[in-house]
Amino acid sequence: KIENQNGYLFYTYEEINYLFAYTGKDKDLRLPQSYNGKKYQIYKYAFYDCKKLYELGIPETVVTLDDGAIAGCKNLGLLKIKNRSTLNIGDSAVNTTMPTQVILDVTAVPTISSVSFRLGNEHKIYIPKNLESAFKANTNWVKLNLVPCESFDTFTVKVNVNVEVLNVPIIANIGEV
């Protein structure tokens, strides 16, 4: 049974909780901390083609971003992932042509494939400075534009997003993190 919680569609299969899709219209999302009080996975293509999504915050209770989970979000400018355990990121899980800024506030290097992140040319992936050598030792991570940061407590990044209005591209600053 699929359950709608404020536009987030969840279901449970074999005791694993999945965020199946998002049906709301918000442009700036902070995903729920849990589903039925437990951790969950973001299912394949859950946010596929969410063209109006500018910013997405993923809490530490998400354990997996399945294949294509955040694919085709052509205006996604900022993705914030916080994780304090093991995080698995599937093939093309984050696939956008935008110069997306990714903040990985993690305590361990997430597991990825060689094609987990497909980002625009000007992307940046901010990682904890204390994990820099672990990220760079992983052949799948070293190919990406990694930017080490001392702390995410007072971290600020400006994000510009291309927005089409009447087919005229403009730049909109959507704020700071």
Backbone as JSON, one array per atom type, in Angstrom:
{
  "sequence": "KIENQNGYLFYTYEEINYLFAYTGKDKDLRLPQSYNGKKYQIYKYAFYDCKKLYELGIPETVVTLDDGAIAGCKNLGLLKIKNRSTLNIGDSAVNTTMPTQVILDVTAVPTISSVSFRLGNEHKIYIPKNLESAFKANTNWVKLNLVPCESFDTFTVKVNVNVEVLNVPIIANIGEV",
  "N": [[0.83, -1.18, 0.0], [0.6, 2.16, -0.91], [1.42, 5.13, 0.73], [0.5, 8.45, 1.23], [2.24, 11.11, 2.46], [2.1, 14.25, 3.0], [2.6, 14.84, 0.28], [4.75, 13.23, -0.23], [5.3, 10.02, -1.36], [5.2, 6.97, 0.13], [6.13, 3.53, 0.63], [6.19, 0.22, 2.03], [8.11, -2.66, 1.73], [8.83, -5.94, 2.3], [9.77, -5.27, 4.88], [11.35, -3.05, 4.39], [11.52, 0.39, 4.06], [10.47, 2.69, 1.59], [10.86, 5.74, -0.16], [8.88, 6.55, -2.61], [7.98, 8.43, -4.5], [7.57, 11.96, -5.22], [4.93, 14.19, -5.06], [4.28, 16.79, -4.69], [4.59, 20.39, -5.09], [6.63, 21.98, -4.22], [9.69, 23.88, -4.38], [11.95, 23.84, -2.91], [13.09, 21.43, -1.0], [13.1, 19.59, 2.05], [13.64, 16.51, 2.99], [11.53, 14.13, 4.76], [12.38, 13.15, 8.14], [11.98, 10.51, 8.84], [10.14, 7.47, 8.08], [7.34, 6.08, 9.35], [8.74, 6.13, 11.73], [11.2, 5.03, 11.12], [14.29, 4.43, 9.25], [14.78, 5.02, 5.68], [14.78, 4.29, 2.11], [15.52, 6.06, -0.9], [13.69, 5.53, -3.63], [14.13, 4.14, -6.96], [14.19, 6.57, -9.45], [12.58, 8.38, -8.02], [12.5, 11.18, -7.84], [12.49, 11.83, -10.46], [12.79, 13.91, -13.26], [11.84, 16.23, -11.98], [11.39, 19.18, -12.67], [11.06, 21.68, -11.48], [12.4, 21.61, -9.13], [14.71, 23.07, -7.06], [16.33, 22.9, -4.82], [17.43, 20.36, -2.62], [17.27, 18.62, 0.37], [18.64, 15.95, 2.07], [18.06, 13.8, 4.71], [19.88, 12.23, 7.47], [18.71, 9.81, 7.88], [18.21, 8.53, 5.55], [19.25, 5.78, 3.76], [19.92, 4.79, 1.28], [20.31, 5.96, -2.04], [18.68, 5.13, -4.7], [19.21, 3.85, -8.1], [19.07, 6.42, -10.46], [17.56, 8.08, -8.78], [17.51, 10.85, -8.38], [17.23, 12.07, -10.97], [17.29, 13.91, -14.02], [16.49, 16.37, -13.03], [16.49, 19.27, -14.01], [16.89, 21.85, -13.02], [18.07, 21.66, -10.57], [19.99, 23.06, -8.17], [21.24, 22.82, -5.72], [22.19, 20.22, -3.62], [21.9, 18.69, -0.6], [23.31, 16.4, 1.52], [23.11, 14.63, 4.44], [24.69, 12.37, 6.51], [25.25, 9.84, 8.86], [25.99, 7.26, 8.92], [26.25, 4.32, 6.95], [26.03, 5.01, 3.53], [24.61, 4.32, 0.46], [24.93, 4.94, -2.95], [23.32, 4.77, -5.93], [23.6, 3.88, -9.51], [23.75, 6.61, -11.72], [22.31, 8.09, -9.86], [22.28, 10.76, -9.09], [21.68, 12.88, -11.46], [22.04, 15.4, -13.48], [22.14, 18.25, -15.62], [22.71, 20.69, -14.67], [24.95, 23.07, -13.08], [25.36, 21.78, -10.47], [25.64, 22.08, -6.94], [26.89, 20.07, -4.46], [26.57, 19.1, -1.17], [28.16, 17.1, 1.02], [27.71, 16.1, 4.01], [29.04, 14.04, 5.83], [30.1, 11.11, 7.74], [31.48, 9.01, 6.85], [32.87, 7.69, 3.82], [30.62, 7.65, 1.21], [29.29, 4.82, -0.61], [29.71, 4.48, -4.02], [29.11, 4.1, -7.59], [30.95, 4.19, -10.69], [29.39, 5.85, -12.16], [27.56, 7.19, -10.56], [27.2, 9.91, -10.0], [26.26, 12.27, -12.26], [26.9, 15.16, -13.41], [26.59, 18.71, -14.18], [29.14, 20.65, -15.91], [30.31, 22.6, -14.2], [30.09, 21.69, -11.61], [30.34, 21.19, -8.03], [31.46, 19.25, -5.35], [31.19, 19.27, -2.06], [33.09, 18.15, 0.6], [33.86, 16.61, 3.82], [36.81, 17.84, 5.31], [38.41, 16.16, 6.92], [38.01, 13.7, 5.77], [39.11, 13.78, 3.3], [41.42, 12.41, 2.17], [40.46, 9.78, 2.16], [38.28, 9.95, 0.38], [39.67, 10.68, -1.96], [41.18, 8.43, -2.35], [39.49, 6.64, -3.42], [38.61, 5.41, -6.5], [36.26, 6.04, -7.86], [35.31, 8.39, -6.69], [37.43, 10.2, -7.0], [37.36, 11.21, -9.56], [35.58, 13.25, -9.58], [34.71, 16.72, -8.94], [35.92, 17.54, -6.12], [35.66, 19.37, -3.11], [37.26, 20.1, -0.28], [36.12, 20.81, 3.07], [36.37, 22.43, 6.2], [34.32, 22.58, 8.14], [30.78, 22.11, 8.3], [29.05, 23.51, 9.79], [29.02, 26.32, 9.79], [28.75, 26.83, 7.13], [28.6, 28.27, 3.92], [27.26, 28.57, 0.73], [26.84, 29.99, -2.42], [24.29, 29.73, -4.77], [23.47, 29.63, -8.1], [20.75, 29.44, -10.29], [19.53, 28.45, -13.41], [16.65, 29.71, -14.77], [13.83, 29.32, -16.75], [11.79, 31.69, -18.18], [9.14, 32.48, -20.07], [10.62, 31.39, -22.16], [13.01, 32.78, -22.02], [16.17, 32.7, -20.84], [17.15, 33.34, -17.5], [19.15, 34.3, -14.69], [18.75, 33.21, -11.42], [19.32, 33.87, -8.1], [19.11, 31.6, -5.61], [19.6, 31.65, -2.97], [21.39, 31.07, 0.15], [23.17, 28.47, 1.86]],
  "CA": [[0.0, 0.0, 0.0], [1.32, 3.42, -1.0], [0.87, 6.1, 1.67], [0.86, 9.83, 0.92], [2.52, 11.96, 3.61], [2.41, 15.61, 2.56], [3.13, 14.81, -1.08], [5.77, 12.17, -0.35], [4.66, 8.72, -1.45], [6.0, 5.93, 0.77], [5.59, 2.18, 0.78], [7.08, -0.71, 2.71], [8.14, -3.98, 1.11], [9.73, -6.83, 3.04], [10.26, -4.51, 6.02], [12.2, -1.93, 3.96], [10.73, 1.57, 3.71], [10.9, 3.38, 0.37], [10.23, 6.95, -0.66], [8.58, 6.12, -3.97], [7.84, 9.59, -5.39], [7.12, 13.22, -4.64], [3.85, 14.71, -5.91], [4.05, 18.19, -4.36], [5.08, 21.41, -6.03], [7.67, 22.8, -3.59], [10.95, 23.99, -5.1], [13.0, 23.67, -1.93], [12.61, 20.31, -0.19], [13.84, 18.91, 3.1], [12.92, 15.24, 3.1], [11.17, 13.74, 6.13], [13.4, 12.46, 8.93], [11.74, 9.07, 8.87], [8.83, 6.98, 7.68], [6.91, 5.18, 10.44], [9.76, 6.12, 12.76], [12.36, 4.25, 10.7], [15.07, 4.87, 8.09], [14.18, 4.65, 4.4], [15.56, 4.43, 0.89], [14.87, 6.82, -1.97], [13.52, 4.53, -4.68], [14.52, 4.47, -8.33], [13.5, 7.64, -10.17], [11.6, 9.02, -7.14], [12.42, 12.6, -8.17], [12.8, 11.92, -11.89], [12.23, 14.99, -14.06], [11.25, 17.3, -11.17], [12.01, 20.35, -13.29], [10.96, 22.87, -10.64], [13.15, 21.39, -7.9], [15.94, 23.85, -7.02], [17.16, 22.52, -3.69], [16.96, 19.13, -1.98], [18.0, 18.23, 1.57], [18.42, 14.54, 2.39], [18.48, 13.6, 6.1], [20.76, 11.1, 7.78], [17.94, 8.56, 7.97], [18.16, 7.91, 4.22], [20.39, 4.87, 3.68], [20.23, 4.5, -0.13], [19.74, 6.68, -3.18], [18.65, 4.13, -5.77], [19.53, 4.27, -9.46], [18.23, 7.46, -11.05], [16.67, 8.67, -7.76], [17.42, 12.3, -8.59], [17.66, 12.21, -12.37], [16.49, 14.78, -14.88], [16.08, 17.59, -12.32], [17.35, 20.18, -14.77], [17.14, 23.1, -12.3], [18.6, 21.38, -9.24], [21.21, 23.81, -7.95], [21.88, 22.45, -4.47], [21.81, 18.94, -3.02], [22.56, 18.55, 0.7], [23.15, 15.05, 2.06], [23.71, 14.46, 5.76], [24.63, 10.95, 6.83], [26.13, 9.44, 9.96], [26.2, 5.8, 8.84], [26.6, 3.89, 5.6], [25.15, 5.52, 2.49], [24.86, 3.75, -0.86], [24.41, 5.8, -4.01], [23.22, 3.94, -7.13], [23.98, 4.39, -10.83], [23.06, 7.83, -12.17], [21.39, 8.51, -8.81], [22.21, 12.21, -9.21], [21.94, 13.06, -12.88], [21.49, 16.69, -13.89], [23.09, 19.03, -16.41], [22.97, 21.94, -13.95], [26.19, 23.11, -12.3], [24.85, 21.48, -9.13], [26.52, 22.08, -5.78], [26.52, 18.97, -3.58], [27.2, 19.14, 0.15], [28.15, 15.79, 1.66], [28.02, 16.21, 5.44], [29.06, 12.61, 6.14], [31.18, 10.65, 8.62], [32.17, 7.95, 6.12], [32.78, 7.88, 2.37], [29.51, 6.87, 0.66], [29.57, 3.86, -1.68], [29.17, 4.9, -5.31], [29.68, 3.47, -8.78], [31.64, 5.18, -11.53], [28.4, 6.71, -12.81], [26.54, 7.62, -9.59], [26.99, 11.35, -10.17], [26.4, 12.82, -13.61], [26.6, 16.55, -13.1], [27.06, 19.72, -15.11], [30.59, 20.89, -15.91], [30.78, 23.46, -13.13], [29.64, 21.15, -10.32], [31.27, 21.06, -6.92], [31.0, 18.36, -4.29], [31.86, 19.66, -0.83], [33.29, 16.98, 1.46], [34.57, 16.94, 5.05], [38.27, 17.88, 5.17], [39.02, 15.01, 7.58], [37.83, 12.51, 4.93], [39.65, 14.08, 1.97], [42.28, 11.33, 1.65], [39.62, 8.59, 1.91], [37.55, 10.22, -0.86], [40.61, 10.68, -3.08], [41.71, 7.07, -2.53], [38.45, 5.88, -4.11], [38.68, 5.76, -7.92], [34.99, 6.61, -8.33], [35.18, 9.74, -6.18], [38.52, 11.08, -7.41], [37.02, 11.78, -10.87], [34.64, 14.35, -9.39], [35.29, 17.97, -8.44], [35.77, 17.51, -4.67], [36.14, 20.56, -2.42], [37.29, 19.82, 1.16], [35.67, 21.87, 3.96], [36.66, 22.17, 7.62], [33.09, 22.39, 8.91], [29.54, 22.49, 7.62], [28.23, 24.24, 10.75], [28.91, 27.71, 9.35], [29.07, 26.7, 5.71], [27.77, 29.05, 3.02], [27.55, 28.44, -0.7], [25.86, 30.69, -3.24], [23.87, 28.88, -5.87], [22.7, 30.27, -9.17], [19.96, 28.47, -11.03], [18.92, 28.96, -14.64], [15.21, 29.56, -14.77], [13.28, 29.79, -18.01], [10.53, 32.4, -18.1], [8.8, 32.82, -21.45], [11.73, 30.92, -22.98], [14.16, 33.66, -21.9], [16.91, 32.27, -19.65], [17.63, 34.33, -16.56], [19.84, 33.7, -13.53], [18.09, 33.53, -10.14], [20.07, 33.42, -6.92], [18.09, 31.01, -4.74], [19.94, 31.79, -1.56], [22.59, 30.51, 0.73], [22.98, 27.33, 2.74]],
  "C": [[0.88, 1.25, 0.0], [0.62, 4.43, -0.09], [1.41, 7.49, 1.33], [1.04, 10.6, 2.23], [3.01, 13.31, 3.12], [3.07, 15.65, 1.18], [4.23, 13.8, -1.3], [5.05, 10.84, -0.34], [5.61, 7.65, -0.93], [5.33, 4.58, 0.63], [6.65, 1.32, 1.46], [6.96, -2.06, 2.03], [9.21, -4.79, 1.82], [10.5, -6.07, 4.13], [11.28, -3.41, 5.66], [11.28, -0.8, 3.52], [11.33, 2.27, 2.49], [10.13, 4.69, 0.2], [10.1, 6.72, -2.16], [8.54, 7.3, -4.95], [7.45, 10.82, -4.58], [6.1, 13.82, -5.59], [3.56, 16.18, -5.64], [4.67, 19.12, -5.38], [6.16, 22.31, -5.43], [8.95, 22.76, -4.4], [12.15, 23.72, -4.21], [12.52, 22.61, -0.94], [13.61, 19.87, 0.87], [13.06, 17.62, 3.35], [12.61, 14.9, 4.55], [12.28, 12.97, 6.82], [13.21, 10.95, 8.93], [10.38, 8.75, 8.27], [8.46, 5.9, 8.68], [8.0, 5.03, 11.5], [11.04, 5.39, 12.39], [13.07, 4.91, 9.5], [14.37, 4.42, 6.81], [15.17, 4.83, 3.26], [14.79, 5.31, -0.08], [14.87, 5.91, -3.19], [13.93, 5.06, -6.05], [13.59, 5.53, -8.93], [12.43, 8.36, -9.34], [11.42, 10.5, -7.47], [12.7, 12.84, -9.65], [12.04, 13.08, -12.53], [11.46, 16.03, -13.24], [11.9, 18.61, -11.6], [11.99, 21.6, -12.42], [11.74, 22.73, -9.33], [14.5, 22.1, -7.97], [16.9, 23.35, -5.94], [16.56, 21.3, -3.0], [17.86, 18.8, -0.81], [17.63, 16.81, 1.95], [18.94, 14.27, 3.8], [19.31, 12.34, 6.3], [20.02, 9.78, 7.88], [17.74, 7.89, 6.61], [19.42, 7.07, 4.06], [20.8, 4.56, 2.24], [19.56, 5.5, -1.04], [19.81, 5.69, -4.33], [19.01, 4.73, -7.13], [18.54, 5.33, -9.95], [17.33, 8.2, -10.07], [16.45, 10.16, -7.98], [17.93, 12.58, -10.0], [16.72, 13.15, -13.12], [15.98, 16.04, -14.21], [16.91, 18.73, -12.88], [17.61, 21.52, -14.09], [17.7, 22.89, -10.9], [19.95, 22.08, -9.07], [21.96, 23.37, -6.71], [21.29, 21.15, -3.92], [22.6, 18.81, -1.73], [22.26, 17.17, 1.26], [23.87, 15.0, 3.4], [23.58, 12.99, 6.11], [25.67, 10.61, 7.88], [26.35, 7.92, 9.99], [26.61, 5.47, 7.42], [25.56, 4.42, 4.61], [25.57, 4.91, 1.16], [24.18, 4.62, -1.9], [24.49, 5.02, -5.32], [23.66, 4.63, -8.41], [23.11, 5.57, -11.24], [22.04, 8.32, -11.14], [21.19, 10.02, -8.84], [22.65, 12.54, -10.63], [21.25, 14.34, -13.34], [22.55, 17.43, -14.69], [23.41, 20.36, -15.76], [24.36, 21.9, -13.32], [25.85, 22.94, -10.81], [25.96, 21.51, -8.08], [26.01, 20.98, -4.85], [27.29, 19.11, -2.28], [27.04, 17.76, 0.77], [28.63, 15.94, 3.09], [27.95, 14.78, 5.99], [30.21, 12.28, 7.1], [31.94, 9.48, 8.01], [31.97, 8.2, 4.63], [31.63, 7.02, 1.84], [29.98, 5.94, -0.46], [28.91, 4.34, -2.96], [29.76, 4.04, -6.41], [30.37, 4.56, -9.59], [30.68, 6.15, -12.2], [27.3, 7.17, -11.86], [26.19, 9.09, -9.74], [27.26, 11.72, -11.62], [25.93, 14.26, -13.51], [27.11, 17.48, -14.19], [28.54, 20.01, -14.92], [31.1, 21.68, -14.72], [30.35, 22.96, -11.75], [30.76, 21.21, -9.29], [30.64, 20.13, -5.9], [31.83, 18.67, -3.06], [31.89, 18.47, 0.13], [33.98, 17.41, 2.75], [36.09, 16.84, 4.85], [38.94, 16.64, 5.78], [38.86, 13.71, 6.79], [38.42, 12.68, 3.53], [40.49, 12.94, 1.41], [41.49, 10.07, 1.36], [38.81, 8.76, 0.62], [38.49, 10.08, -2.06], [41.25, 9.32, -3.33], [40.72, 6.18, -3.28], [38.39, 6.32, -5.57], [37.38, 6.36, -8.45], [34.8, 8.05, -7.85], [36.23, 10.69, -6.75], [38.25, 11.75, -8.77], [36.14, 13.02, -10.76], [35.35, 15.57, -8.81], [35.01, 18.09, -6.93], [36.4, 18.76, -4.04], [36.09, 20.27, -0.92], [36.88, 21.04, 1.99], [35.94, 21.47, 5.4], [35.4, 21.82, 8.4], [31.9, 22.79, 8.06], [28.61, 23.26, 8.55], [28.0, 25.68, 10.33], [29.2, 27.81, 7.86], [28.08, 27.5, 4.87], [28.21, 28.8, 1.59], [26.44, 29.17, -1.46], [25.56, 29.82, -4.45], [23.07, 29.7, -6.86], [22.01, 29.19, -9.97], [19.41, 29.13, -12.27], [17.43, 28.67, -14.59], [14.7, 30.08, -16.1], [11.92, 30.43, -17.77], [10.24, 32.9, -19.5], [9.94, 32.5, -22.39], [12.93, 31.86, -23.0], [14.94, 33.23, -20.66], [17.36, 33.45, -18.79], [18.35, 33.59, -15.43], [19.12, 34.16, -12.27], [18.95, 33.0, -9.0], [19.04, 32.9, -5.92], [18.53, 31.0, -3.28], [21.22, 31.12, -1.15], [22.22, 29.36, 1.65], [23.58, 27.67, 4.08]]
}
